Every structure is written in structure tokens, then in C-alpha cells.
Amino acid sequence: MNDVETMKGLKIHLKELTVNIGNRSIRFPENIEKIAEYIEAFYKDIGIPVHREPYKYRNIDVANIVAELSPGEKPAVKHYLLGAHYDTVSGTPGADDNASAIAVQLETARQLRKINAANRSGINIKFVSFVLEEPPAFGTRFMGSRVYAKKARKEKEQIDGMICLEMVGYTCHKPGCQDYPFPLMFMGYPEQGDFIGIVGDYKSRKFTRTLYSSFQDNPGLPVVKLTVPSKGWLLPPVRLSDHASFWDNGFKAVMITDTAFFRNPHYHRASDTMNTLDFRFMAELVNSLVLFFNSGNDLHK
């Protein structure tokens, strides 16, 4: 894979989201609409079918954006969902949180479309860009992921694994710069933040292991994993993104993250800008995701 091309694409997305559009809080619904249009246009440009799943937040029209790569006429062996939220809290351009994840989602889709991965691997991949993950909607029925997961459960949608991308662009390399919630700081995890984390609940443990094993095939991206009991309720920080909506509705799901505020000092601040991000790190995450989705049917049993 051409990492230079991938990094170029990532930077284009980050500039559009964080500079040209900027604050993507629901307090600025016109910016929510701009990013929705940008995501839709991207998928149309690369030839992946895309549609909106709209709903109302108070008196504002919002929507999850859903694109889908299918294996064509043959039935899919597995169905996966790669999700990321596209809104921000008010007062930040939200580069790491969560433009980094949207950018990785889009570039992963581009690469998978280019190599015809869904057809080659016999899998179905949905790319869902969720609206309203951040406050004031966070934790309410208006979260985009809650709306989607509730509907998926009601309609018995097949989801063999949901991957949530949540803050995936920040690294720190000084020993001690990486923090952890209690009691993980005593469990031998790395002291510097140059890795990507995979977090799953107990029901998702096999999916977590499979994804972790696939990521280990990419030497350019260190990876660690964590499995938590009770849908993460005993360790509340691991529930702070869209994967928890899927845990709560009975689906297997993981969060892929740079660990957010346990590493990134710019979390929810005006200083969360694209110049703080590690684009090589993000490109390697695209590589790891492509490896997983393109690894063949034996991996997805």
C-alpha cells in the first residue's frame, strides 16, 4: 500500500473537517450538514453506494451516513461495520476527536474499494459515520450510534463485528506520557503512547483476539488489547464512545483508540488541531484495517 498516498488523503480530510469546516458541534447544525455532505460526496466519488439514515434531534434534522461494500452476487460470509462519529464538542476543531477517525474510515474504504476486498474476501463491510456522539447528546437516545444499534437489533441486522474508531491520530514517545485508568497502570501496559489499543467486552473476546492477531501482521503499528467484563461498566472510561451502544444492544463490538485523554492533552480543547497528529501512525492504522478485511475467509470464522 502507498503510505504517501494514504497520508495525503488523510491530510486532505483533516484540513476539510478541522480548518474549512471547523467546529462540528450540534450547536452549529450548518457545520454538521457540511461534514455529512463531504462524507457522502467522498463515497460517491470512489464508487461506493451511500445513503443517509435521518432522524430528528429536537427540531434539527441530523443523519447517520451509511456506505456499503458488498461481495456482489455471492452471499457474504461475514458482515462487519466500521464506525466513527463526525461531530465535536463545542469550542474545538476536533482533529483527534474525531476527525482522525473519520479520515481513517474514509481512507480505509478507499483502499478496500481499490483492491476489491469485499469481493475477494467474501465479506460485507458497512462504513457508518455517526452523528451526535458528543455532549449534549452523549448518553441519550439521540446518539447516532444508539439510534443505529437499536434499529439494527429490531431489524435483526447481521453484524458479526462492529469496529468503532475513536481518536486514532495522536502519539507521544516520552516514557511516562501514557496514562491509564485504575487498575490498568499496574498491568504492564506501555509507558509511551506509540501504540493503538483494541478494547472489547467479554462477549466480543473472540472478535477482539482475531482483530488483534491480524493487526500484529503489521510491524509498523504496535497494538495492545483489553477485554473488559460487564459491558465495561466496571471501567467506565472504556464506554465513552459508539461501540458501547452496540454492546448494550447485544452486538460484538470493539473500540480502536489512541486512548484519548489518557494520552492526548488536547482532548476537547481548542488546541486539538491537525498539526498535533501523527499521520504516519494513522496511515499504519489504515494498513492494519485493510489487512484485517482483506485477510481471507479463514480469519473471519
Stockholm file with secondary structure:
# STOCKHOLM 1.0

chainA/1-301         MNDVETMKGLKIHLKELTVNIGNRSIRFPENIEKIAEYIEAFYKDIGIPVHREPYKYRNIDVANIVAELSPGEKPAVKHYLLGAHYDTVSGTPGADDNASAIAVQLETARQLRKINAANRSGINIKFVSFVLEEPPAFGTRFMGSRVYAKKARKEKEQIDGMICLEMVGYTCHKPGCQDYPFPLMFMGYPEQGDFIGIVGDYKSRKFTRTLYSSFQDNPGLPVVKLTVPSKGWLLPPVRLSDHASFWDNGFKAVMITDTAFFRNPHYHRASDTMNTLDFRFMAELVNSLVLFFNSGNDLHK
#=GR chainA/1-301 SS CCHHHHHHHHHHHHHIIIIIICCCCTTSHHHHHHHHHHHHHHHHHHTCCEEEEEEEETTEEEEEEEEEECCTTSCCSEEEEEEEECCCCTTCCCIIIIIHHHHHHHHHHHHHHHTTHHHHHTEEEEEEEESCCSTTTTTSTTCHHHHHHHHHHHTTCCCSEEEEEESCCCCBCSTTCCCCCTTGGGTTCCSSBCSEEEEEEGGGHHHHHHHHHHHTTCTTSCEEEEEESGGGTTSGGGGSSTHHHHHHTTCCEEEEESCGGGTCTTTTSTTCCGGGSCHHHHHHHHHHHHHHHTSCGGGGC
#=GC SS_cons         CCHHHHHHHHHHHHHIIIIIICCCCTTSHHHHHHHHHHHHHHHHHHTCCEEEEEEEETTEEEEEEEEEECCTTSCCSEEEEEEEECCCCTTCCCIIIIIHHHHHHHHHHHHHHHTTHHHHHTEEEEEEEESCCSTTTTTSTTCHHHHHHHHHHHTTCCCSEEEEEESCCCCBCSTTCCCCCTTGGGTTCCSSBCSEEEEEEGGGHHHHHHHHHHHTTCTTSCEEEEEESGGGTTSGGGGSSTHHHHHHTTCCEEEEESCGGGTCTTTTSTTCCGGGSCHHHHHHHHHHHHHHHTSCGGGGC
//
